[in-house]
Amino acid sequence: MKLLSFIFTLFVLGSLVFAPLLDSQMATAETIAPKIIKLNALSELQSLEIENKKDQKRITKAENQLEKSLKDKFWEDDSSLTFLGKKVFTHEKKAIKELSKVKSVDVSHVASSLVNADMILAQLAIDQIPSDSNDKKIIKKLNKALKEMNKAQQDFDKNKLDKAVDHYKKAWKIAFMGEGVDVIEIDSASLDYSNDGVTDYYVQLEYTGDAKKPTIIGYKIQDECVDLGPKDPSDVGGDTFDDAAMKMGVSTITKSEWLIDDMVVWNDWFKKKNNDDNKMVDLVYSPVRKLPHLEELGGDNVIQEGKKKSSFDHSASISKLGGQSGWEGFMYFNAPPGEYLLWTVHPSGGIDECDRLTALGIPITIP
């Protein structure tokens, strides 16, 4: 399954607009964040003056691996990773192995700081797992992640730093994505709806490389874009579950046919029967080519509140949205081979800027 690069197809009150692909944005720096630790380590290595030519080559190789690990596509912000985050640990391990060969200067503290940054990344991912859950799968997931953390500490104590990184990588992957999911390709796009230079809508498609495993769709949406209020001012939005709404749908590329059968969309919240009867997102369906308004479509609202966990999370500041408040969440998507428009449908109840948003269609190809 190969995902094509995509553009947003934006329908707003009868007009058609295209939003081009944009590069991901640098997150706001935090002095104690893992990414800052890595940047400091890289800076220290670059400042070293080494006469030993072999050691200089080793340092240079370590620097190159660190630079690769710091690519924006791997980082959600300075303290968390995207679904491609496993590459950070991979490059880190290679850097540490090169540093372990350096003899003419002591760089052990640099290597240790890198391992510490990986530990923080893994722990922050584990902290997102509800520790008070009675769900056996969640308990199992937490225990497996913690087991890897313990193994990492044991290897660190034995100065097996590269092995420690491997275990932190496993712990992060179990906590963040679960076992059996491995993202190898990513595509993303952003939309500045109000033309003020700040992103209002960010969506990311992540491909696992296995046709039997789902595509992962991540969303970051500014409050106003999901506002149910009919005439809220532009600076007021859907910042609670009661006044936020978004639905999903799938159509053919021409929009001549809307599809429900064989299309499966879900996330962990919908998978729980006590949250949703059929454990998946009921897609919207339009009997005509033109996309109707939200209330005419049926289907599940994907922004819903639960007793312990919600389908989407609200954040007061999202770095990808220029620090604006908004909603963050992701969905899994499975479908038979074909070309589709994957839709997110919005209330379109307001009169200004993003609260006039009706729908966004993402063209994807599944061969």
PLY file of the C-alpha trace (Angstrom):
ply
format ascii 1.0
element vertex 367
property float x
property float y
property float z
element edge 366
property int vertex1
property int vertex2
end_header
0.00 0.00 0.00
1.47 3.30 -1.09
0.09 6.66 0.01
0.39 9.45 -2.51
1.45 12.95 -1.53
-1.78 14.78 -0.94
-3.37 18.19 -0.87
-6.33 19.40 1.09
-9.56 19.79 -0.86
-11.44 22.45 1.05
-15.15 23.10 0.56
-16.34 26.28 2.24
-19.85 27.52 1.56
-19.73 26.45 -2.08
-16.20 27.62 -2.90
-13.26 25.32 -3.65
-9.79 26.09 -2.27
-6.53 24.14 -2.37
-3.97 24.21 0.45
-0.42 23.14 -0.56
1.82 20.82 1.41
3.84 22.62 4.03
6.96 21.56 5.90
6.52 20.66 9.56
7.23 23.45 12.00
9.87 23.58 14.69
8.46 23.09 18.16
8.90 25.61 20.93
12.12 24.96 22.85
12.01 23.80 26.44
15.26 23.89 28.38
14.87 20.45 29.97
13.24 18.71 27.02
14.89 15.63 25.44
15.39 17.40 22.13
17.26 20.21 23.90
19.48 17.65 25.65
20.34 16.21 22.25
21.00 19.63 20.75
23.33 20.46 23.64
25.16 17.17 23.15
25.59 17.90 19.46
26.86 21.41 20.21
29.44 20.05 22.67
30.71 17.52 20.17
31.01 20.17 17.48
33.07 22.37 19.80
35.69 19.71 20.49
39.17 20.15 19.04
40.67 16.69 18.50
44.08 16.02 17.00
43.64 12.26 16.76
42.34 11.72 13.21
40.59 8.43 13.96
38.79 9.93 16.92
37.84 12.99 14.87
36.21 10.73 12.26
34.33 8.92 15.02
33.11 12.22 16.48
32.03 13.40 13.03
30.07 10.18 12.47
28.37 10.61 15.84
27.49 14.21 14.96
25.98 13.09 11.66
23.79 10.51 13.42
22.66 13.07 15.98
21.77 15.54 13.24
19.66 12.85 11.56
17.89 12.10 14.85
16.89 15.77 15.16
14.95 16.00 11.89
11.60 17.70 12.33
9.61 14.79 10.91
10.55 12.68 13.95
9.47 15.26 16.56
6.01 16.29 17.66
7.57 18.88 19.96
10.73 19.08 22.06
9.48 16.42 24.48
7.59 13.95 22.30
7.98 12.09 19.03
5.82 11.42 15.99
4.94 7.92 14.83
8.33 7.87 13.08
10.06 8.43 16.41
11.75 5.05 16.51
14.33 6.49 14.09
15.51 8.86 16.82
16.56 5.90 18.95
18.14 4.16 15.94
20.35 7.14 15.09
21.09 7.70 18.77
22.39 4.15 19.17
24.73 4.60 16.21
26.03 7.87 17.66
26.68 6.27 21.05
28.55 3.35 19.47
30.85 5.81 17.69
31.43 7.77 20.89
32.35 4.57 22.73
35.31 4.14 20.36
36.79 7.59 21.10
39.96 7.28 23.23
41.83 10.59 23.12
39.11 12.61 24.86
36.45 11.70 27.42
32.99 11.92 25.83
31.30 9.41 28.11
29.17 12.13 29.73
27.85 13.11 26.31
26.85 9.52 25.58
25.18 9.24 28.99
23.20 12.43 28.39
21.86 10.96 25.15
20.70 7.83 26.94
19.07 10.03 29.56
17.16 11.89 26.84
15.91 8.56 25.47
14.83 7.52 28.94
12.78 10.72 29.28
11.12 10.17 25.88
10.13 6.63 26.83
8.90 7.65 30.29
6.79 10.51 28.95
5.11 8.06 26.55
4.47 5.62 29.40
2.99 8.43 31.51
0.19 8.68 28.93
-0.98 5.13 29.74
-3.73 5.30 32.41
-2.15 3.56 35.41
-5.50 3.13 37.18
-7.16 1.28 34.30
-8.92 -2.06 34.84
-8.58 -2.93 31.16
-6.41 -6.06 30.88
-4.90 -4.94 27.57
-3.87 -1.58 29.01
-2.41 -3.22 32.11
-0.46 -5.64 29.92
0.78 -2.79 27.76
1.94 -0.82 30.79
3.71 -3.81 32.34
5.55 -4.60 29.11
6.73 -1.02 28.74
7.91 -0.88 32.36
9.74 -4.19 31.92
11.72 -2.68 29.06
12.50 0.37 31.21
13.94 -1.90 33.90
16.07 -3.73 31.34
17.35 -0.41 30.06
18.40 0.68 33.55
20.21 -2.61 34.09
22.15 -2.19 30.85
22.93 1.43 31.69
24.33 0.37 35.07
26.60 -2.10 33.24
27.71 0.69 30.86
26.01 -1.06 27.95
24.63 2.21 26.68
23.68 1.08 23.18
21.71 -1.84 24.66
19.96 0.55 27.04
18.83 2.64 24.06
17.36 -0.47 22.44
15.19 -1.11 25.50
14.10 2.53 25.73
13.13 2.31 22.07
11.00 -0.77 22.77
9.42 0.84 25.82
8.54 3.98 23.84
7.12 1.96 20.95
4.94 -0.20 23.23
3.64 2.85 25.09
3.15 5.15 22.13
1.96 2.83 19.35
1.52 -0.64 20.75
3.17 -3.79 19.51
2.95 -4.75 15.86
2.71 -1.19 14.49
5.74 0.13 12.68
5.53 3.35 10.65
7.93 3.71 7.72
6.39 6.54 5.71
4.74 9.82 6.58
2.95 12.61 4.75
1.47 15.76 6.18
-0.24 18.99 5.22
-1.24 22.21 6.95
-3.91 24.80 6.37
-3.81 28.44 7.48
-7.48 29.19 7.13
-7.46 32.78 8.34
-4.31 33.69 6.32
-2.56 35.08 9.40
0.58 32.96 9.07
-0.52 30.51 11.79
-1.63 26.96 11.00
-5.24 26.20 11.96
-5.55 22.64 10.69
-2.84 19.99 10.54
-3.28 16.42 9.38
-0.70 13.68 9.08
-0.91 10.31 7.33
1.45 7.60 8.52
1.90 4.36 6.63
3.01 1.15 8.32
4.43 -0.54 5.21
2.15 -3.55 5.64
-1.11 -3.82 3.68
-2.57 -5.86 6.54
-2.01 -3.03 9.00
-3.90 0.26 9.05
-2.98 3.71 7.92
-2.67 6.12 10.86
-4.30 9.53 10.51
-3.33 12.22 13.01
-5.28 15.46 13.47
-4.54 18.80 15.14
-7.39 21.25 14.76
-7.82 24.73 16.19
-10.93 25.14 18.39
-12.76 27.43 16.02
-12.67 24.87 13.18
-14.89 22.43 15.12
-17.19 24.99 16.74
-20.88 24.12 16.93
-21.86 27.65 17.87
-23.77 29.35 15.05
-22.46 32.87 15.45
-19.48 32.75 17.77
-16.87 35.45 17.20
-13.64 34.44 15.48
-11.68 34.21 18.74
-14.16 31.80 20.36
-14.26 28.14 19.44
-15.30 24.63 20.33
-13.00 24.14 23.28
-15.26 21.70 25.19
-16.77 18.36 24.19
-20.25 19.93 24.23
-19.46 22.48 21.55
-16.88 20.65 19.42
-17.79 18.40 16.49
-16.10 16.54 13.64
-17.16 13.56 11.54
-15.42 11.38 8.97
-16.42 9.97 5.61
-15.02 8.23 2.52
-15.95 8.85 -1.09
-14.57 8.04 -4.51
-12.20 10.64 -5.95
-14.99 12.10 -8.07
-17.35 12.26 -5.06
-19.92 10.45 -7.22
-20.14 7.61 -4.70
-19.98 7.70 -0.90
-18.71 4.52 0.73
-19.49 2.80 4.01
-19.16 -0.95 3.45
-15.63 -2.37 3.87
-14.38 0.95 5.24
-13.20 0.69 8.83
-12.11 3.69 10.92
-11.41 3.55 14.65
-9.15 4.54 17.52
-8.61 3.09 21.01
-11.58 4.99 22.43
-14.03 3.64 19.85
-12.61 0.12 20.22
-14.09 -0.07 23.71
-17.65 -1.39 23.63
-18.74 0.72 26.57
-17.85 3.81 24.50
-19.26 2.72 21.15
-21.62 -0.13 20.25
-19.84 -1.34 17.11
-16.34 -0.33 18.27
-15.63 1.84 15.23
-16.40 5.25 13.73
-19.69 5.27 11.82
-18.87 7.15 8.62
-21.00 9.90 7.16
-22.88 9.10 3.98
-24.15 11.46 1.31
-26.68 10.22 -1.29
-25.74 13.08 -3.61
-22.45 14.32 -5.02
-22.58 17.58 -3.12
-21.48 17.36 0.51
-24.38 18.35 2.82
-24.04 20.10 6.15
-22.93 18.20 9.23
-26.37 17.63 10.76
-27.68 15.98 7.56
-25.00 13.29 7.35
-25.45 10.99 10.32
-22.33 9.16 11.48
-20.35 9.42 14.71
-18.88 12.60 16.06
-15.23 11.63 16.49
-14.67 14.20 19.27
-16.33 12.56 22.25
-15.79 12.47 26.00
-15.40 9.27 28.02
-15.37 8.49 31.73
-11.60 7.91 31.90
-10.32 8.72 28.41
-11.70 10.67 25.48
-11.59 10.06 21.75
-9.63 13.31 21.21
-7.64 15.42 23.66
-7.92 19.17 24.11
-4.69 21.12 24.53
-4.27 24.73 25.59
-1.29 25.15 23.29
-0.35 23.06 20.24
3.04 23.76 18.68
1.95 22.67 15.19
-0.84 25.28 15.41
1.47 28.09 16.44
0.54 27.78 20.11
-3.22 28.00 19.53
-5.53 25.84 21.60
-7.21 22.95 19.85
-7.95 19.25 19.54
-5.47 16.43 18.99
-6.18 12.82 18.14
-5.56 10.04 15.67
-7.55 7.38 13.85
-6.76 4.06 12.17
-8.08 3.52 8.65
-8.52 0.29 6.67
-10.01 0.00 3.19
-9.76 -2.27 0.10
-7.53 -1.16 -2.82
-8.69 1.94 -4.65
-8.55 5.73 -4.85
-10.50 7.62 -2.20
-11.20 10.96 -0.65
-10.92 10.63 3.12
-13.14 13.37 4.54
-13.29 15.22 7.82
-16.61 17.03 8.08
-17.09 20.10 10.26
-20.06 22.09 11.61
-19.73 25.15 9.34
-22.02 27.03 11.71
-20.15 30.30 12.10
-19.76 33.44 10.05
-16.04 34.16 10.30
-12.74 32.43 9.47
-12.30 28.80 10.50
-15.78 28.32 11.96
-17.06 28.51 8.36
-15.23 25.25 7.55
-17.49 22.58 6.01
-15.21 19.71 4.99
-11.69 18.69 4.05
-11.01 15.82 1.63
-7.66 14.05 1.58
-6.93 12.10 -1.65
-5.28 8.75 -0.90
-4.48 5.74 -3.09
-4.43 2.17 -1.78
-3.18 -0.15 -4.58
0 1
1 2
2 3
3 4
4 5
5 6
6 7
7 8
8 9
9 10
10 11
11 12
12 13
13 14
14 15
15 16
16 17
17 18
18 19
19 20
20 21
21 22
22 23
23 24
24 25
25 26
26 27
27 28
28 29
29 30
30 31
31 32
32 33
33 34
34 35
35 36
36 37
37 38
38 39
39 40
40 41
41 42
42 43
43 44
44 45
45 46
46 47
47 48
48 49
49 50
50 51
51 52
52 53
53 54
54 55
55 56
56 57
57 58
58 59
59 60
60 61
61 62
62 63
63 64
64 65
65 66
66 67
67 68
68 69
69 70
70 71
71 72
72 73
73 74
74 75
75 76
76 77
77 78
78 79
79 80
80 81
81 82
82 83
83 84
84 85
85 86
86 87
87 88
88 89
89 90
90 91
91 92
92 93
93 94
94 95
95 96
96 97
97 98
98 99
99 100
100 101
101 102
102 103
103 104
104 105
105 106
106 107
107 108
108 109
109 110
110 111
111 112
112 113
113 114
114 115
115 116
116 117
117 118
118 119
119 120
120 121
121 122
122 123
123 124
124 125
125 126
126 127
127 128
128 129
129 130
130 131
131 132
132 133
133 134
134 135
135 136
136 137
137 138
138 139
139 140
140 141
141 142
142 143
143 144
144 145
145 146
146 147
147 148
148 149
149 150
150 151
151 152
152 153
153 154
154 155
155 156
156 157
157 158
158 159
159 160
160 161
161 162
162 163
163 164
164 165
165 166
166 167
167 168
168 169
169 170
170 171
171 172
172 173
173 174
174 175
175 176
176 177
177 178
178 179
179 180
180 181
181 182
182 183
183 184
184 185
185 186
186 187
187 188
188 189
189 190
190 191
191 192
192 193
193 194
194 195
195 196
196 197
197 198
198 199
199 200
200 201
201 202
202 203
203 204
204 205
205 206
206 207
207 208
208 209
209 210
210 211
211 212
212 213
213 214
214 215
215 216
216 217
217 218
218 219
219 220
220 221
221 222
222 223
223 224
224 225
225 226
226 227
227 228
228 229
229 230
230 231
231 232
232 233
233 234
234 235
235 236
236 237
237 238
238 239
239 240
240 241
241 242
242 243
243 244
244 245
245 246
246 247
247 248
248 249
249 250
250 251
251 252
252 253
253 254
254 255
255 256
256 257
257 258
258 259
259 260
260 261
261 262
262 263
263 264
264 265
265 266
266 267
267 268
268 269
269 270
270 271
271 272
272 273
273 274
274 275
275 276
276 277
277 278
278 279
279 280
280 281
281 282
282 283
283 284
284 285
285 286
286 287
287 288
288 289
289 290
290 291
291 292
292 293
293 294
294 295
295 296
296 297
297 298
298 299
299 300
300 301
301 302
302 303
303 304
304 305
305 306
306 307
307 308
308 309
309 310
310 311
311 312
312 313
313 314
314 315
315 316
316 317
317 318
318 319
319 320
320 321
321 322
322 323
323 324
324 325
325 326
326 327
327 328
328 329
329 330
330 331
331 332
332 333
333 334
334 335
335 336
336 337
337 338
338 339
339 340
340 341
341 342
342 343
343 344
344 345
345 346
346 347
347 348
348 349
349 350
350 351
351 352
352 353
353 354
354 355
355 356
356 357
357 358
358 359
359 360
360 361
361 362
362 363
363 364
364 365
365 366
